[in-house]
Structures are given as C-alpha cells and as structure tokens.
Amino acid sequence: MQAMANSQPEAGLRSWERLDALLLVVLTLARIRIDTLAEAAVLPLRQQDVANHPLLGRILSEPAVALLAQQQLVDPIGLLLIVLALGLLLGYLLVHEFVRGERARYRLRLALIWAIVLATVFASSYKLILLRQVSGPASYSHDGGVIQTEAAIAFTLEGRNPYVEDYVETPMAEWGINEFRTALYHFPYLPWTFLFSTPFKVVSDAIFGWYDQRFVYLLLFALMLLLAPTLAATAQTKLMLLIALGLNPIMGSDLIFGQNDSFVLAWLVIGLWLWVRGERADAGRGWRVAAGVAIGLALASKPTAWFAVPFLALWIGRSAAGSGLRAWLRTVWREAWPAALAAMVVILPYLIWDARAMIDDVWRWSNGRSETAYQIWGWGASNLTLALGLVPSRFAYWPFWIPQLLVSLPLLIALMWRQMRDNTLSRALWGYGILLLAFFFFSRFLNENYLGYIAAVLALGALVQAEPAQPHTAALDP
C-alpha cells in the first residue's frame, strides 16, 4: 500500500505532462478534418485545378496525381500535407515518450509543433493562393478578408474612400449568393486592415506582378505565434499556447481562406508582448508606449478588439489599486493614451472624410439599420427570431441591442469585479473572451470566425503566465 501511495504523485505529474501531447493530437486531427470538409464543400473544382496548375500539377507525376485524386474528399497535394502532419504528430508523441533530456525534448517538440502548423496552415494557405492566381481573383478566397480588402487597397491607392465606394465592379461581384451580397455596398472593417496592407501590395505587385492579402495575414500570424508563447511561464504552457493558437481549428481554416480575425489578434498579442517585455526587463516607458500603439492599431482594425479595453484598462491601472478613483484614472490615462492616439490617427481621418458613409458601413450595416443591411445569420440566439417568427425575413431589423445590453452590461461588471480581486493579464483576457462570446451570442450574427477568435482569446487567458498544477501530496506523506 505504501508503494502504491508513493507512486500516485508521480503518476499525477505524468498525466499533467501529457496534456500538451493530448492537445496536439486533438487539434491536429480537428484541423485536418475541418479543412478537408471545408474544401470539399466550397471548392468543387480543386482536383482538376491542382492537376492543371503549372506549379502544383508538376510536383507529382500524372499517374500519382490520378491515383491520389481518387480520394475525392481532398486533392493530391492536400492529401500529402495530411500525411506529413500525421507523421509529424507521431514523431511528437515518440519524442514526448522517449526523449529524456529536458532541453532537447522541449526543442524537438517545439520544432515539431511548428512543422505541423506549417503543413496544415501555411502550406494549405499557399496552395489556395497559387490556385487563385490561375483561377481568378474571386476564387479560392474569402470575400471580405481578401477580395474586398484588396479592392479597398486599390481604392486607397487611387485616392478614393473605401467607405464611400461600392464594390459592384470589383471581383466581389462574382462571389457568394446573390440575395445575401449586401457587402457589395459596404466595407465593414476599420481602416488599419487596408492601410497596413497597402505597402505590401505595392511591393508584391512590383516584384511578382500580383498580390494576395493572405501574405499579410500569414506574416502577422507567424509573428503572433513567435511572441505569444513568451507570455506563458513554463515550457509546458508555452507549448500548449503555441498549439492552441497555431492549430485553432476555426481560425486556421479561416486564415487559409483569408478571413482577417488573426490580423486583429496579432496586433493585440504584439501589444501585450511589448508591455510584458518592458515590465520584465524594467526597460522604461518606451516599451509601454510601443505596446499602447500596437493595441491601438488592433482597435483600429475591427470592433471585436474594443471589448478588451475595460479589462486591459483595469489591468494596466493595477499599480494604482487602492489609491482612489482619481489616481487610478490618471494612471490608466498615462499608460493608455498611446493606444487612444494610434486608434484616432487611423480612424479619425475617415470619419472627417465622410462620417455617414463610415458609420453606415461599419455599424449600421452590421446591426441591421442600413438600407442594405447584413442578414440575421450564424450560430447564435438570433436564430430564435427566425424560428419563432419574430421577423419576416433575415434582412428585417430586430433590436438585438436589448438582450445584448441586458446580458453584457451585468456580465461586464461581474467580470471586472472578479478581475479586481485577481488582477492579472490572464484574468483580463479570460474576461474579455467571456464577454465577447456573450455579446455575439445575442447579436444579429454569430459567424464561426468569431468563435475561432474567441477560442484564441480564451487560450491566451488560460495559459499566459500560467504555472503547472501541482499534485496534492500532503495526505500521501508517510
């Protein structure tokens, strides 16, 4: 009995140490399955397009392409990427089981995670980028994050306002279902999404003669994956954070097709990394100013970032806790003004240029108030208005702001109260993710890409600055 008791703490610790491997297995399989289903559902010509592509079609011999294409769910190149990912996953499990040197074990696992992410996200993205260049600008990409953003960049280079222009004479007009294409008359994202990308298009056009918006998304995604694990405290949580972000099943698929939620998340992570780095190194105010600018650029990219503001404000003002409201507000403003300034520098010129057009595109379109509004859509509670016959069509207005306010405001207060008692970055990000899920659950639309973003935020909240669980051994002492 004594021997059994003494073995239990070691077994408990081994179980904890396997969590990164289990997470990698689950998310790798989820990434593979979701991508194969997505491509089969929306890319009916992928088999022949891969076979006829001047580059992709020459990687394998014609007989090999024909044989591999018999598995209709995935094209030959995609199938080989799956084989590679599963082989790398097996290698990870073997390293985890048999390599005992801690430094070598960590570095091998880190390299294998990166290799799986490169195979399942980056290589798959570049496959669609290459196919798009042959098949046309309205193919193999997302309508808003790629096609419309590229059109907004083109308008910017021509000196035209993306919020004033419509998109009926751009490749956007060839994408989607006719009755639901109200985005042809609205650009729903904030200016940093196309302003930051504009120089990349100019350089890419000059070098390659063409451009794909996913170049920017993949670059920022890679940078985010390099920086985010440094926010965790242990080797285990660093690896788990890299896995959770790099193999996020929904965000990864959305990145492959070119949705822009990873763009927003990257700027948020850059800001947090700069802030924490400055605090750890006691490097002075310059780091915090740079952090504020990066967070401000996230705020100038998409309104989803705005929900982080109260939680981050509470966190950055923690040094003034207990000093009174006035002292706390002074501290928050001293630290947060770079974020406010950066967001205003990006957004304000377009509000001055044509506030009505910008407000109609970004806010009225999404809340159903615009003449050509976005439809009731997605996986949220808004479906109940359709199921119960509360609206005559998906395009009708319904006051979703009422349940959003009734749920989100008390929840915000409760989450901030919890954070005041445990004012850490982890708690701030966790609260941000919960609030975002509640708000969008009761909104006009809860599209799957929002769930991928929320999952990424919650992964950050769960794993940044996290310490490993320690097995309780007091009752087992002899």
VENLINBEL-V412663 format. One record per residue. RES is the residue in three letters. PSI is psi in whole degrees, 0 to 359 (NA if undefined). Layout:
# VENLINBEL-V412663
res psi
RES PSI
RES PSI
This chain:
# VENLINBEL-V412663
res psi
MET 320
GLN 318
ALA 319
MET 320
ALA 319
ASN 336
SER 342
GLN 318
PRO 319
GLU 319
ALA 319
GLY 321
LEU 321
ARG 321
SER 318
TRP 320
GLU 343
ARG 355
LEU 322
ASP 321
ALA 317
LEU 316
LEU 319
LEU 318
VAL 309
VAL 313
LEU 328
THR 314
LEU 321
ALA 318
ARG 314
ILE 313
ARG 315
ILE 318
ASP 318
THR 319
LEU 320
ALA 314
GLU 320
ALA 327
ALA 322
VAL 355
LEU 73
PRO 339
LEU 11
ARG 325
GLN 308
GLN 327
ASP 321
VAL 315
ALA 326
ASN 356
HIS 138
PRO 337
LEU 305
LEU 325
GLY 350
ARG 357
ILE 323
LEU 161
SER 160
GLU 317
PRO 321
ALA 318
VAL 317
ALA 317
LEU 315
LEU 329
ALA 347
GLN 338
GLN 90
GLN 339
LEU 335
VAL 147
ASP 166
PRO 318
ILE 316
GLY 323
LEU 319
LEU 327
LEU 324
ILE 315
VAL 316
LEU 315
ALA 317
LEU 325
GLY 319
LEU 322
LEU 316
LEU 318
GLY 321
TYR 314
LEU 323
LEU 318
VAL 316
HIS 326
GLU 325
PHE 341
VAL 125
ARG 334
GLY 121
GLU 315
ARG 313
ALA 320
ARG 317
TYR 314
ARG 322
LEU 317
ARG 319
LEU 314
ALA 321
LEU 323
ILE 312
TRP 320
ALA 321
ILE 318
VAL 318
LEU 321
ALA 319
THR 338
VAL 301
PHE 311
ALA 319
SER 322
SER 314
TYR 332
LYS 313
LEU 326
ILE 315
LEU 319
LEU 323
ARG 322
GLN 333
VAL 324
SER 343
GLY 155
PRO 342
ALA 8
SER 159
TYR 39
SER 166
HIS 147
ASP 310
GLY 310
GLY 333
VAL 295
ILE 309
GLN 323
THR 320
GLU 322
ALA 321
ALA 322
ILE 317
ALA 317
PHE 319
THR 315
LEU 335
GLU 0
GLY 20
ARG 153
ASN 116
PRO 338
TYR 342
VAL 323
GLU 154
ASP 174
TYR 25
VAL 342
GLU 24
THR 171
PRO 344
MET 328
ALA 345
GLU 2
TRP 138
GLY 186
ILE 131
ASN 309
GLU 343
PHE 12
ARG 49
THR 342
ALA 347
LEU 340
TYR 10
HIS 139
PHE 106
PRO 0
TYR 162
LEU 165
PRO 332
TRP 337
THR 324
PHE 334
LEU 315
PHE 326
SER 340
THR 312
PRO 327
PHE 322
LYS 317
VAL 313
VAL 316
SER 318
ASP 321
ALA 324
ILE 310
PHE 339
GLY 2
TRP 169
TYR 148
ASP 129
GLN 337
ARG 342
PHE 313
VAL 315
TYR 318
LEU 322
LEU 312
LEU 326
PHE 316
ALA 317
LEU 318
MET 317
LEU 333
LEU 322
LEU 319
ALA 315
PRO 336
THR 346
LEU 348
ALA 162
ALA 335
THR 164
ALA 319
GLN 311
THR 332
LYS 313
LEU 318
MET 323
LEU 319
LEU 318
ILE 312
ALA 324
LEU 315
GLY 331
LEU 23
ASN 115
PRO 318
ILE 312
MET 323
GLY 315
SER 318
ASP 324
LEU 320
ILE 318
PHE 342
GLY 27
GLN 160
ASN 16
ASP 328
SER 333
PHE 312
VAL 314
LEU 323
ALA 315
TRP 325
LEU 315
VAL 320
ILE 316
GLY 316
LEU 320
TRP 316
LEU 318
TRP 309
VAL 320
ARG 316
GLY 321
GLU 317
ARG 320
ALA 356
ASP 47
ALA 3
GLY 181
ARG 336
GLY 321
TRP 319
ARG 327
VAL 314
ALA 321
ALA 316
GLY 320
VAL 314
ALA 317
ILE 322
GLY 324
LEU 327
ALA 318
LEU 331
ALA 10
SER 315
LYS 140
PRO 344
THR 332
ALA 338
TRP 332
PHE 346
ALA 342
VAL 308
PRO 324
PHE 318
LEU 325
ALA 317
LEU 322
TRP 313
ILE 342
GLY 12
ARG 336
SER 339
ALA 10
ALA 132
GLY 359
SER 4
GLY 158
LEU 319
ARG 316
ALA 322
TRP 315
LEU 321
ARG 318
THR 315
VAL 316
TRP 321
ARG 325
GLU 333
ALA 349
TRP 328
PRO 324
ALA 314
ALA 318
LEU 315
ALA 316
ALA 319
MET 321
VAL 325
VAL 315
ILE 319
LEU 318
PRO 325
TYR 329
LEU 320
ILE 320
TRP 310
ASP 89
ALA 321
ARG 314
ALA 318
MET 316
ILE 321
ASP 320
ASP 315
VAL 322
TRP 307
ARG 324
TRP 316
SER 334
ASN 5
GLY 6
ARG 343
SER 158
GLU 327
THR 74
ALA 162
TYR 146
GLN 160
ILE 123
TRP 170
GLY 203
TRP 12
GLY 189
ALA 347
SER 337
ASN 337
LEU 330
THR 329
LEU 317
ALA 325
LEU 1
GLY 30
LEU 345
VAL 150
PRO 340
SER 171
ARG 339
PHE 354
ALA 152
TYR 139
TRP 140
PRO 73
PHE 342
TRP 337
ILE 304
PRO 329
GLN 315
LEU 316
LEU 328
VAL 314
SER 322
LEU 308
PRO 323
LEU 318
LEU 314
ILE 317
ALA 318
LEU 322
MET 326
TRP 318
ARG 318
GLN 325
MET 331
ARG 346
ASP 72
ASN 79
THR 164
LEU 322
SER 312
ARG 322
ALA 314
LEU 323
TRP 316
GLY 320
TYR 315
GLY 318
ILE 314
LEU 318
LEU 317
LEU 316
ALA 315
PHE 312
PHE 335
PHE 326
PHE 13
SER 179
ARG 330
PHE 140
LEU 85
ASN 158
GLU 333
ASN 330
TYR 324
LEU 323
GLY 318
TYR 315
ILE 319
ALA 321
ALA 318
VAL 317
LEU 326
ALA 318
LEU 315
GLY 326
ALA 332
LEU 343
VAL 139
GLN 26
ALA 140
GLU 150
PRO 147
ALA 137
GLN 130
PRO 141
HIS 116
THR 357
ALA 320
ALA 352
LEU 357
ASP 141
PRO NA
